[in-house]
């Protein structure tokens, strides 16, 4: 027997702003226009982060030791705990974080490239180690360790029962939710904090995806209108959700945003008959008896090539036409699927959609489906 799992806390920040208000407004407005920065990283367009009061969720001494993606993750984790009135319970909360590889100091990289040519070849390895070690503060030197975000959340907010970190682009965010849901539903955890963050205002991030041909170039267009092979516009995005056993929430008087009824993930090879759509059809099977005709759909599609296959699959499910969260938020990679779940929960609480199917096909690999319902 499994427990009912509620979403009792949401921390959400995007280019639209902070919290439920601006995100519900975007969901309710058919003429919504995204917040875009087309100039700073031309030819790439991003959905930029707004100015945020990071110091309201973390001491300045900790703030100075973090890069923006960590600050954003710690900030939204704190917002989720606040919205659930759960900070006094932090020591009994489990943590699952989906993280990328951290941030580079692009200015130092440029300086090293400019200087290294004058260093004799035999001396370069030692010179490079010394230059990096001396030029980076310790936390940035360790930025490629994704569990730093989980560690920072534990240090700042005291979320200390257990901690897991997942990597793997979009699927990491969906699998983090699947794992968190499973642990709460099966009684291994009463409360689990799950989420991710992305800071796109970085040349290192943009060039990583640009080298794979995944970034959209040219004029911004809605996801559904991007001609093959498409591409994505990265968005500043931080999202954490507190998943809680319904009985535990009732006992402490916590009100739910929504019920997280199901999360399924797969990883098709996307070759031959093993397509992303076939993988998603398998994930949909457990929901056939529960999914209502005309249910709302939020798609965390990236905007890259797999989006067309995802849209065609969703059109075959008998649900309402899909809304693409990347049109509102940009593509947040690991944070995209948690943010789509957050939007579904917000619209459930607001009475906009009693049931929402959430989907997400990764740009390269990974498929996910989830079901969010009003309580």
Secondary structure, DSSP 8 states (H G I E B T S, - for coil): ----EEEEEEEEEETTEESHHHHHHHHH-TT-----B-STTTTB-BB------GGGTS-HHHHTT--HHHHHHHHHHHHHHHHTT-GGGGGG-EEEEE-------HHHHHHHHHHHTTS-GGGHHHHHHHHHHHHS-HHHHTTT-THHHHHHHHHHH---SEEEEE-SHHHHHHHHHHHHHHHHHTTS-SEEEEEEEE----HHHHHHHHTTT-B-BSS---GGG--TT--B-BB-EEEEEEEEEHHHHHHHT---SEEEEEEEEE----BTTB-HHHHHHHHHGGGTTT--TT-EEEE---SSTHHHHHHHHHHTTTS---EEHHHHH-B-THHHHHHHHHHHHHHHHTTS-SEEEEEEE-SSS-EEEEEEE--
